[in-house]
Amino acid sequence: MKVTAKTDIYVSSPWGAAIIVRAGEVKEVGDDFGYLCLQAGCTEVKDEPKPKPAPKKKTSAKKAES
């Protein structure tokens, strides 16, 4: 999970791990730690899906008949 914050936030877990999420910095953490970050005031960063390539235009090679 990727998280970010508007202000610097210190997040600690019951099992002893801790991180600092700096303002505006995107931090990648595990899901269990990510939920603690969300509870502390961080927001989740979603990856934007890659744009699909535009469909190719089919051109007809018909010649004008007289």
ABEGO torsion letter per residue (X at the ends): XBBBBABBBBBBBAAGBBBBBBBGBBBBBBAAAAAAAAAAGBBBBBBBBBBBBBBBBBBBABBBBX
